[in-house]
Amino acid sequence: MNKITTYFRESYRELLEKVTWPSWSQLQQSTVIVLVAILLTTLVVWIMDMISSSILHFVYSLFGS
């Protein structure tokens, strides 16, 4: 039980004394970067989906009735 108490005490101390938290402007900047990256990734996946869908429709039309 003493090890668990020590673990939580040291974890709490580390959060308060050793962790450097970002400022509000750094947090906003990081959030914008993440959102832009998500939008770009979504756009790339959507384009790949449209291309593969068009290719499959073309291939199916060659072998379809």
mmCIF file of the N, C-alpha and C atoms, coordinates in Angstrom:
data_MODEL
# 
_entry.id   MODEL 
# 
loop_
_atom_site.group_PDB 
_atom_site.id 
_atom_site.type_symbol 
_atom_site.label_atom_id 
_atom_site.label_alt_id 
_atom_site.label_comp_id 
_atom_site.label_asym_id 
_atom_site.label_entity_id 
_atom_site.label_seq_id 
_atom_site.pdbx_PDB_ins_code 
_atom_site.Cartn_x 
_atom_site.Cartn_y 
_atom_site.Cartn_z 
_atom_site.occupancy 
_atom_site.B_iso_or_equiv 
_atom_site.pdbx_formal_charge 
_atom_site.auth_seq_id 
_atom_site.auth_comp_id 
_atom_site.auth_asym_id 
_atom_site.auth_atom_id 
_atom_site.pdbx_PDB_model_num 
ATOM 1   N N  . MET A 1 1  ? 0.834   -1.202 0.000   1.00 0.00 ? 1  MET A N  1 
ATOM 2   C CA . MET A 1 1  ? 0.000   0.000  0.000   1.00 0.00 ? 1  MET A CA 1 
ATOM 3   C C  . MET A 1 1  ? 0.871   1.255  0.000   1.00 0.00 ? 1  MET A C  1 
ATOM 4   N N  . ASN A 1 2  ? 2.024   1.180  0.644   1.00 0.00 ? 2  ASN A N  1 
ATOM 5   C CA . ASN A 1 2  ? 2.920   2.327  0.723   1.00 0.00 ? 2  ASN A CA 1 
ATOM 6   C C  . ASN A 1 2  ? 3.463   2.687  -0.660  1.00 0.00 ? 2  ASN A C  1 
ATOM 7   N N  . LYS A 1 3  ? 3.698   1.679  -1.499  1.00 0.00 ? 3  LYS A N  1 
ATOM 8   C CA . LYS A 1 3  ? 4.202   1.942  -2.845  1.00 0.00 ? 3  LYS A CA 1 
ATOM 9   C C  . LYS A 1 3  ? 3.170   2.698  -3.688  1.00 0.00 ? 3  LYS A C  1 
ATOM 10  N N  . ILE A 1 4  ? 1.924   2.342  -3.527  1.00 0.00 ? 4  ILE A N  1 
ATOM 11  C CA . ILE A 1 4  ? 0.858   3.015  -4.283  1.00 0.00 ? 4  ILE A CA 1 
ATOM 12  C C  . ILE A 1 4  ? 0.750   4.472  -3.855  1.00 0.00 ? 4  ILE A C  1 
ATOM 13  N N  . THR A 1 5  ? 0.783   4.715  -2.560  1.00 0.00 ? 5  THR A N  1 
ATOM 14  C CA . THR A 1 5  ? 0.707   6.083  -2.046  1.00 0.00 ? 5  THR A CA 1 
ATOM 15  C C  . THR A 1 5  ? 1.892   6.901  -2.544  1.00 0.00 ? 5  THR A C  1 
ATOM 16  N N  . THR A 1 6  ? 3.074   6.312  -2.499  1.00 0.00 ? 6  THR A N  1 
ATOM 17  C CA . THR A 1 6  ? 4.280   7.006  -2.976  1.00 0.00 ? 6  THR A CA 1 
ATOM 18  C C  . THR A 1 6  ? 4.155   7.313  -4.469  1.00 0.00 ? 6  THR A C  1 
ATOM 19  N N  . TYR A 1 7  ? 3.649   6.355  -5.225  1.00 0.00 ? 7  TYR A N  1 
ATOM 20  C CA . TYR A 1 7  ? 3.474   6.561  -6.661  1.00 0.00 ? 7  TYR A CA 1 
ATOM 21  C C  . TYR A 1 7  ? 2.570   7.761  -6.946  1.00 0.00 ? 7  TYR A C  1 
ATOM 22  N N  . PHE A 1 8  ? 1.418   7.812  -6.300  1.00 0.00 ? 8  PHE A N  1 
ATOM 23  C CA . PHE A 1 8  ? 0.492   8.919  -6.533  1.00 0.00 ? 8  PHE A CA 1 
ATOM 24  C C  . PHE A 1 8  ? 1.064   10.249 -6.051  1.00 0.00 ? 8  PHE A C  1 
ATOM 25  N N  . ARG A 1 9  ? 1.766   10.240 -4.947  1.00 0.00 ? 9  ARG A N  1 
ATOM 26  C CA . ARG A 1 9  ? 2.371   11.465 -4.421  1.00 0.00 ? 9  ARG A CA 1 
ATOM 27  C C  . ARG A 1 9  ? 3.425   11.994 -5.405  1.00 0.00 ? 9  ARG A C  1 
ATOM 28  N N  . GLU A 1 10 ? 4.276   11.102 -5.902  1.00 0.00 ? 10 GLU A N  1 
ATOM 29  C CA . GLU A 1 10 ? 5.310   11.524 -6.841  1.00 0.00 ? 10 GLU A CA 1 
ATOM 30  C C  . GLU A 1 10 ? 4.724   11.948 -8.185  1.00 0.00 ? 10 GLU A C  1 
ATOM 31  N N  . SER A 1 11 ? 3.680   11.276 -8.619  1.00 0.00 ? 11 SER A N  1 
ATOM 32  C CA . SER A 1 11 ? 3.016   11.672 -9.871  1.00 0.00 ? 11 SER A CA 1 
ATOM 33  C C  . SER A 1 11 ? 2.424   13.066 -9.762  1.00 0.00 ? 11 SER A C  1 
ATOM 34  N N  . TYR A 1 12 ? 1.769   13.345 -8.644  1.00 0.00 ? 12 TYR A N  1 
ATOM 35  C CA . TYR A 1 12 ? 1.189   14.663 -8.413  1.00 0.00 ? 12 TYR A CA 1 
ATOM 36  C C  . TYR A 1 12 ? 2.273   15.739 -8.371  1.00 0.00 ? 12 TYR A C  1 
ATOM 37  N N  . ARG A 1 13 ? 3.367   15.450 -7.680  1.00 0.00 ? 13 ARG A N  1 
ATOM 38  C CA . ARG A 1 13 ? 4.480   16.406 -7.598  1.00 0.00 ? 13 ARG A CA 1 
ATOM 39  C C  . ARG A 1 13 ? 5.085   16.664 -8.980  1.00 0.00 ? 13 ARG A C  1 
ATOM 40  N N  . GLU A 1 14 ? 5.206   15.610 -9.761  1.00 0.00 ? 14 GLU A N  1 
ATOM 41  C CA . GLU A 1 14 ? 5.753   15.773 -11.109 1.00 0.00 ? 14 GLU A CA 1 
ATOM 42  C C  . GLU A 1 14 ? 4.850   16.663 -11.961 1.00 0.00 ? 14 GLU A C  1 
ATOM 43  N N  . LEU A 1 15 ? 3.539   16.485 -11.855 1.00 0.00 ? 15 LEU A N  1 
ATOM 44  C CA . LEU A 1 15 ? 2.602   17.321 -12.612 1.00 0.00 ? 15 LEU A CA 1 
ATOM 45  C C  . LEU A 1 15 ? 2.710   18.790 -12.224 1.00 0.00 ? 15 LEU A C  1 
ATOM 46  N N  . LEU A 1 16 ? 2.935   19.040 -10.956 1.00 0.00 ? 16 LEU A N  1 
ATOM 47  C CA . LEU A 1 16 ? 2.986   20.425 -10.488 1.00 0.00 ? 16 LEU A CA 1 
ATOM 48  C C  . LEU A 1 16 ? 4.339   21.091 -10.717 1.00 0.00 ? 16 LEU A C  1 
ATOM 49  N N  . GLU A 1 17 ? 5.419   20.338 -10.582 1.00 0.00 ? 17 GLU A N  1 
ATOM 50  C CA . GLU A 1 17 ? 6.742   20.958 -10.572 1.00 0.00 ? 17 GLU A CA 1 
ATOM 51  C C  . GLU A 1 17 ? 7.577   20.715 -11.823 1.00 0.00 ? 17 GLU A C  1 
ATOM 52  N N  . LYS A 1 18 ? 7.402   19.584 -12.477 1.00 0.00 ? 18 LYS A N  1 
ATOM 53  C CA . LYS A 1 18 ? 8.300   19.235 -13.565 1.00 0.00 ? 18 LYS A CA 1 
ATOM 54  C C  . LYS A 1 18 ? 7.694   19.402 -14.957 1.00 0.00 ? 18 LYS A C  1 
ATOM 55  N N  . VAL A 1 19 ? 6.391   19.369 -15.054 1.00 0.00 ? 19 VAL A N  1 
ATOM 56  C CA . VAL A 1 19 ? 5.735   19.485 -16.357 1.00 0.00 ? 19 VAL A CA 1 
ATOM 57  C C  . VAL A 1 19 ? 5.644   20.951 -16.739 1.00 0.00 ? 19 VAL A C  1 
ATOM 58  N N  . THR A 1 20 ? 6.008   21.260 -17.977 1.00 0.00 ? 20 THR A N  1 
ATOM 59  C CA . THR A 1 20 ? 5.833   22.625 -18.460 1.00 0.00 ? 20 THR A CA 1 
ATOM 60  C C  . THR A 1 20 ? 4.586   22.655 -19.337 1.00 0.00 ? 20 THR A C  1 
ATOM 61  N N  . TRP A 1 21 ? 3.611   23.399 -18.894 1.00 0.00 ? 21 TRP A N  1 
ATOM 62  C CA . TRP A 1 21 ? 2.348   23.484 -19.605 1.00 0.00 ? 21 TRP A CA 1 
ATOM 63  C C  . TRP A 1 21 ? 2.440   24.582 -20.655 1.00 0.00 ? 21 TRP A C  1 
ATOM 64  N N  . PRO A 1 22 ? 1.804   24.390 -21.814 1.00 0.00 ? 22 PRO A N  1 
ATOM 65  C CA . PRO A 1 22 ? 1.863   25.416 -22.862 1.00 0.00 ? 22 PRO A CA 1 
ATOM 66  C C  . PRO A 1 22 ? 1.064   26.656 -22.470 1.00 0.00 ? 22 PRO A C  1 
ATOM 67  N N  . SER A 1 23 ? 1.481   27.775 -23.043 1.00 0.00 ? 23 SER A N  1 
ATOM 68  C CA . SER A 1 23 ? 0.709   29.001 -22.818 1.00 0.00 ? 23 SER A CA 1 
ATOM 69  C C  . SER A 1 23 ? -0.548  28.942 -23.682 1.00 0.00 ? 23 SER A C  1 
ATOM 70  N N  . TRP A 1 24 ? -1.438  29.908 -23.448 1.00 0.00 ? 24 TRP A N  1 
ATOM 71  C CA . TRP A 1 24 ? -2.694  29.924 -24.194 1.00 0.00 ? 24 TRP A CA 1 
ATOM 72  C C  . TRP A 1 24 ? -2.441  30.089 -25.692 1.00 0.00 ? 24 TRP A C  1 
ATOM 73  N N  . SER A 1 25 ? -1.504  30.934 -26.081 1.00 0.00 ? 25 SER A N  1 
ATOM 74  C CA . SER A 1 25 ? -1.227  31.145 -27.508 1.00 0.00 ? 25 SER A CA 1 
ATOM 75  C C  . SER A 1 25 ? -0.583  29.902 -28.128 1.00 0.00 ? 25 SER A C  1 
ATOM 76  N N  . GLN A 1 26 ? 0.290   29.225 -27.390 1.00 0.00 ? 26 GLN A N  1 
ATOM 77  C CA . GLN A 1 26 ? 0.881   27.992 -27.899 1.00 0.00 ? 26 GLN A CA 1 
ATOM 78  C C  . GLN A 1 26 ? -0.193  26.913 -28.090 1.00 0.00 ? 26 GLN A C  1 
ATOM 79  N N  . LEU A 1 27 ? -1.123  26.853 -27.160 1.00 0.00 ? 27 LEU A N  1 
ATOM 80  C CA . LEU A 1 27 ? -2.211  25.888 -27.246 1.00 0.00 ? 27 LEU A CA 1 
ATOM 81  C C  . LEU A 1 27 ? -3.091  26.171 -28.462 1.00 0.00 ? 27 LEU A C  1 
ATOM 82  N N  . GLN A 1 28 ? -3.404  27.439 -28.689 1.00 0.00 ? 28 GLN A N  1 
ATOM 83  C CA . GLN A 1 28 ? -4.207  27.802 -29.853 1.00 0.00 ? 28 GLN A CA 1 
ATOM 84  C C  . GLN A 1 28 ? -3.470  27.473 -31.156 1.00 0.00 ? 28 GLN A C  1 
ATOM 85  N N  . GLN A 1 29 ? -2.193  27.772 -31.209 1.00 0.00 ? 29 GLN A N  1 
ATOM 86  C CA . GLN A 1 29 ? -1.400  27.502 -32.404 1.00 0.00 ? 29 GLN A CA 1 
ATOM 87  C C  . GLN A 1 29 ? -1.339  25.995 -32.683 1.00 0.00 ? 29 GLN A C  1 
ATOM 88  N N  . SER A 1 30 ? -1.128  25.206 -31.663 1.00 0.00 ? 30 SER A N  1 
ATOM 89  C CA . SER A 1 30 ? -1.087  23.758 -31.838 1.00 0.00 ? 30 SER A CA 1 
ATOM 90  C C  . SER A 1 30 ? -2.437  23.221 -32.296 1.00 0.00 ? 30 SER A C  1 
ATOM 91  N N  . THR A 1 31 ? -3.515  23.778 -31.762 1.00 0.00 ? 31 THR A N  1 
ATOM 92  C CA . THR A 1 31 ? -4.848  23.346 -32.153 1.00 0.00 ? 31 THR A CA 1 
ATOM 93  C C  . THR A 1 31 ? -5.106  23.641 -33.619 1.00 0.00 ? 31 THR A C  1 
ATOM 94  N N  . VAL A 1 32 ? -4.710  24.810 -34.081 1.00 0.00 ? 32 VAL A N  1 
ATOM 95  C CA . VAL A 1 32 ? -4.887  25.165 -35.486 1.00 0.00 ? 32 VAL A CA 1 
ATOM 96  C C  . VAL A 1 32 ? -4.087  24.222 -36.382 1.00 0.00 ? 32 VAL A C  1 
ATOM 97  N N  . ILE A 1 33 ? -2.871  23.909 -35.986 1.00 0.00 ? 33 ILE A N  1 
ATOM 98  C CA . ILE A 1 33 ? -2.034  23.003 -36.774 1.00 0.00 ? 33 ILE A CA 1 
ATOM 99  C C  . ILE A 1 33 ? -2.684  21.629 -36.871 1.00 0.00 ? 33 ILE A C  1 
ATOM 100 N N  . VAL A 1 34 ? -3.208  21.127 -35.762 1.00 0.00 ? 34 VAL A N  1 
ATOM 101 C CA . VAL A 1 34 ? -3.866  19.816 -35.766 1.00 0.00 ? 34 VAL A CA 1 
ATOM 102 C C  . VAL A 1 34 ? -5.110  19.847 -36.649 1.00 0.00 ? 34 VAL A C  1 
ATOM 103 N N  . LEU A 1 35 ? -5.903  20.905 -36.564 1.00 0.00 ? 35 LEU A N  1 
ATOM 104 C CA . LEU A 1 35 ? -7.113  20.995 -37.386 1.00 0.00 ? 35 LEU A CA 1 
ATOM 105 C C  . LEU A 1 35 ? -6.783  21.052 -38.873 1.00 0.00 ? 35 LEU A C  1 
ATOM 106 N N  . VAL A 1 36 ? -5.761  21.807 -39.241 1.00 0.00 ? 36 VAL A N  1 
ATOM 107 C CA . VAL A 1 36 ? -5.352  21.884 -40.643 1.00 0.00 ? 36 VAL A CA 1 
ATOM 108 C C  . VAL A 1 36 ? -4.868  20.517 -41.132 1.00 0.00 ? 36 VAL A C  1 
ATOM 109 N N  . ALA A 1 37 ? -4.098  19.824 -40.301 1.00 0.00 ? 37 ALA A N  1 
ATOM 110 C CA . ALA A 1 37 ? -3.607  18.498 -40.675 1.00 0.00 ? 37 ALA A CA 1 
ATOM 111 C C  . ALA A 1 37 ? -4.766  17.520 -40.855 1.00 0.00 ? 37 ALA A C  1 
ATOM 112 N N  . ILE A 1 38 ? -5.758  17.595 -39.993 1.00 0.00 ? 38 ILE A N  1 
ATOM 113 C CA . ILE A 1 38 ? -6.935  16.726 -40.117 1.00 0.00 ? 38 ILE A CA 1 
ATOM 114 C C  . ILE A 1 38 ? -7.690  17.038 -41.404 1.00 0.00 ? 38 ILE A C  1 
ATOM 115 N N  . LEU A 1 39 ? -7.867  18.316 -41.709 1.00 0.00 ? 39 LEU A N  1 
ATOM 116 C CA . LEU A 1 39 ? -8.578  18.690 -42.935 1.00 0.00 ? 39 LEU A CA 1 
ATOM 117 C C  . LEU A 1 39 ? -7.823  18.229 -44.177 1.00 0.00 ? 39 LEU A C  1 
ATOM 118 N N  . LEU A 1 40 ? -6.507  18.376 -44.188 1.00 0.00 ? 40 LEU A N  1 
ATOM 119 C CA . LEU A 1 40 ? -5.720  17.927 -45.337 1.00 0.00 ? 40 LEU A CA 1 
ATOM 120 C C  . LEU A 1 40 ? -5.787  16.412 -45.491 1.00 0.00 ? 40 LEU A C  1 
ATOM 121 N N  . THR A 1 41 ? -5.690  15.696 -44.397 1.00 0.00 ? 41 THR A N  1 
ATOM 122 C CA . THR A 1 41 ? -5.780  14.242 -44.449 1.00 0.00 ? 41 THR A CA 1 
ATOM 123 C C  . THR A 1 41 ? -7.157  13.798 -44.941 1.00 0.00 ? 41 THR A C  1 
ATOM 124 N N  . THR A 1 42 ? -8.192  14.458 -44.460 1.00 0.00 ? 42 THR A N  1 
ATOM 125 C CA . THR A 1 42 ? -9.547  14.151 -44.913 1.00 0.00 ? 42 THR A CA 1 
ATOM 126 C C  . THR A 1 42 ? -9.694  14.409 -46.398 1.00 0.00 ? 42 THR A C  1 
ATOM 127 N N  . LEU A 1 43 ? -9.141  15.501 -46.878 1.00 0.00 ? 43 LEU A N  1 
ATOM 128 C CA . LEU A 1 43 ? -9.213  15.839 -48.297 1.00 0.00 ? 43 LEU A CA 1 
ATOM 129 C C  . LEU A 1 43 ? -8.489  14.790 -49.143 1.00 0.00 ? 43 LEU A C  1 
ATOM 130 N N  . VAL A 1 44 ? -7.307  14.370 -48.719 1.00 0.00 ? 44 VAL A N  1 
ATOM 131 C CA . VAL A 1 44 ? -6.545  13.357 -49.464 1.00 0.00 ? 44 VAL A CA 1 
ATOM 132 C C  . VAL A 1 44 ? -7.306  12.036 -49.511 1.00 0.00 ? 44 VAL A C  1 
ATOM 133 N N  . VAL A 1 45 ? -7.870  11.615 -48.390 1.00 0.00 ? 45 VAL A N  1 
ATOM 134 C CA . VAL A 1 45 ? -8.631  10.361 -48.352 1.00 0.00 ? 45 VAL A CA 1 
ATOM 135 C C  . VAL A 1 45 ? -9.866  10.468 -49.238 1.00 0.00 ? 45 VAL A C  1 
ATOM 136 N N  . TRP A 1 46 ? -10.543 11.600 -49.220 1.00 0.00 ? 46 TRP A N  1 
ATOM 137 C CA . TRP A 1 46 ? -11.735 11.795 -50.051 1.00 0.00 ? 46 TRP A CA 1 
ATOM 138 C C  . TRP A 1 46 ? -11.367 11.726 -51.538 1.00 0.00 ? 46 TRP A C  1 
ATOM 139 N N  . ILE A 1 47 ? -10.274 12.376 -51.922 1.00 0.00 ? 47 ILE A N  1 
ATOM 140 C CA . ILE A 1 47 ? -9.832  12.334 -53.326 1.00 0.00 ? 47 ILE A CA 1 
ATOM 141 C C  . ILE A 1 47 ? -9.479  10.906 -53.731 1.00 0.00 ? 47 ILE A C  1 
ATOM 142 N N  . MET A 1 48 ? -8.763  10.190 -52.875 1.00 0.00 ? 48 MET A N  1 
ATOM 143 C CA . MET A 1 48 ? -8.421  8.797  -53.179 1.00 0.00 ? 48 MET A CA 1 
ATOM 144 C C  . MET A 1 48 ? -9.677  7.945  -53.309 1.00 0.00 ? 48 MET A C  1 
ATOM 145 N N  . ASP A 1 49 ? -10.669 8.189  -52.492 1.00 0.00 ? 49 ASP A N  1 
ATOM 146 C CA . ASP A 1 49 ? -11.936 7.459  -52.555 1.00 0.00 ? 49 ASP A CA 1 
ATOM 147 C C  . ASP A 1 49 ? -12.655 7.743  -53.870 1.00 0.00 ? 49 ASP A C  1 
ATOM 148 N N  . MET A 1 50 ? -12.686 9.004  -54.280 1.00 0.00 ? 50 MET A N  1 
ATOM 149 C CA . MET A 1 50 ? -13.343 9.349  -55.537 1.00 0.00 ? 50 MET A CA 1 
ATOM 150 C C  . MET A 1 50 ? -12.627 8.706  -56.735 1.00 0.00 ? 50 MET A C  1 
ATOM 151 N N  . ILE A 1 51 ? -11.303 8.723  -56.729 1.00 0.00 ? 51 ILE A N  1 
ATOM 152 C CA . ILE A 1 51 ? -10.537 8.138  -57.828 1.00 0.00 ? 51 ILE A CA 1 
ATOM 153 C C  . ILE A 1 51 ? -10.759 6.627  -57.891 1.00 0.00 ? 51 ILE A C  1 
ATOM 154 N N  . SER A 1 52 ? -10.660 5.969  -56.744 1.00 0.00 ? 52 SER A N  1 
ATOM 155 C CA . SER A 1 52 ? -10.848 4.516  -56.752 1.00 0.00 ? 52 SER A CA 1 
ATOM 156 C C  . SER A 1 52 ? -12.281 4.146  -57.120 1.00 0.00 ? 52 SER A C  1 
ATOM 157 N N  . SER A 1 53 ? -13.230 4.937  -56.700 1.00 0.00 ? 53 SER A N  1 
ATOM 158 C CA . SER A 1 53 ? -14.623 4.688  -57.066 1.00 0.00 ? 53 SER A CA 1 
ATOM 159 C C  . SER A 1 53 ? -14.819 4.826  -58.580 1.00 0.00 ? 53 SER A C  1 
ATOM 160 N N  . SER A 1 54 ? -14.236 5.845  -59.171 1.00 0.00 ? 54 SER A N  1 
ATOM 161 C CA . SER A 1 54 ? -14.337 6.033  -60.623 1.00 0.00 ? 54 SER A CA 1 
ATOM 162 C C  . SER A 1 54 ? -13.671 4.888  -61.379 1.00 0.00 ? 54 SER A C  1 
ATOM 163 N N  . ILE A 1 55 ? -12.514 4.458  -60.913 1.00 0.00 ? 55 ILE A N  1 
ATOM 164 C CA . ILE A 1 55 ? -11.816 3.348  -61.563 1.00 0.00 ? 55 ILE A CA 1 
ATOM 165 C C  . ILE A 1 55 ? -12.650 2.065  -61.469 1.00 0.00 ? 55 ILE A C  1 
ATOM 166 N N  . LEU A 1 56 ? -13.211 1.799  -60.302 1.00 0.00 ? 56 LEU A N  1 
ATOM 167 C CA . LEU A 1 56 ? -14.026 0.596  -60.143 1.00 0.00 ? 56 LEU A CA 1 
ATOM 168 C C  . LEU A 1 56 ? -15.279 0.652  -61.003 1.00 0.00 ? 56 LEU A C  1 
ATOM 169 N N  . HIS A 1 57 ? -15.916 1.811  -61.096 1.00 0.00 ? 57 HIS A N  1 
ATOM 170 C CA . HIS A 1 57 ? -17.096 1.941  -61.964 1.00 0.00 ? 57 HIS A CA 1 
ATOM 171 C C  . HIS A 1 57 ? -16.718 1.686  -63.423 1.00 0.00 ? 57 HIS A C  1 
ATOM 172 N N  . PHE A 1 58 ? -15.560 2.180  -63.827 1.00 0.00 ? 58 PHE A N  1 
ATOM 173 C CA . PHE A 1 58 ? -15.092 1.955  -65.196 1.00 0.00 ? 58 PHE A CA 1 
ATOM 174 C C  . PHE A 1 58 ? -14.828 0.470  -65.438 1.00 0.00 ? 58 PHE A C  1 
ATOM 175 N N  . VAL A 1 59 ? -14.130 -0.179 -64.511 1.00 0.00 ? 59 VAL A N  1 
ATOM 176 C CA . VAL A 1 59 ? -13.826 -1.617 -64.668 1.00 0.00 ? 59 VAL A CA 1 
ATOM 177 C C  . VAL A 1 59 ? -15.124 -2.433 -64.682 1.00 0.00 ? 59 VAL A C  1 
ATOM 178 N N  . TYR A 1 60 ? -16.063 -2.118 -63.808 1.00 0.00 ? 60 TYR A N  1 
ATOM 179 C CA . TYR A 1 60 ? -17.329 -2.844 -63.775 1.00 0.00 ? 60 TYR A CA 1 
ATOM 180 C C  . TYR A 1 60 ? -18.120 -2.630 -65.058 1.00 0.00 ? 60 TYR A C  1 
ATOM 181 N N  . SER A 1 61 ? -18.020 -1.440 -65.629 1.00 0.00 ? 61 SER A N  1 
ATOM 182 C CA . SER A 1 61 ? -18.757 -1.181 -66.877 1.00 0.00 ? 61 SER A CA 1 
ATOM 183 C C  . SER A 1 61 ? -18.157 -1.981 -68.041 1.00 0.00 ? 61 SER A C  1 
ATOM 184 N N  . LEU A 1 62 ? -16.883 -2.300 -68.004 1.00 0.00 ? 62 LEU A N  1 
ATOM 185 C CA . LEU A 1 62 ? -16.275 -3.109 -69.050 1.00 0.00 ? 62 LEU A CA 1 
ATOM 186 C C  . LEU A 1 62 ? -16.766 -4.549 -69.015 1.00 0.00 ? 62 LEU A C  1 
ATOM 187 N N  . PHE A 1 63 ? -16.984 -5.070 -67.813 1.00 0.00 ? 63 PHE A N  1 
ATOM 188 C CA . PHE A 1 63 ? -17.383 -6.477 -67.668 1.00 0.00 ? 63 PHE A CA 1 
ATOM 189 C C  . PHE A 1 63 ? -18.860 -6.643 -67.382 1.00 0.00 ? 63 PHE A C  1 
ATOM 190 N N  . GLY A 1 64 ? -19.579 -5.574 -67.218 1.00 0.00 ? 64 GLY A N  1 
ATOM 191 C CA . GLY A 1 64 ? -21.000 -5.658 -66.903 1.00 0.00 ? 64 GLY A CA 1 
ATOM 192 C C  . GLY A 1 64 ? -21.846 -5.857 -68.152 1.00 0.00 ? 64 GLY A C  1 
ATOM 193 N N  . SER A 1 65 ? -23.103 -5.985 -67.951 1.00 0.00 ? 65 SER A N  1 
ATOM 194 C CA . SER A 1 65 ? -23.997 -6.197 -69.094 1.00 0.00 ? 65 SER A CA 1 
ATOM 195 C C  . SER A 1 65 ? -24.570 -4.908 -69.616 1.00 0.00 ? 65 SER A C  1 
# 
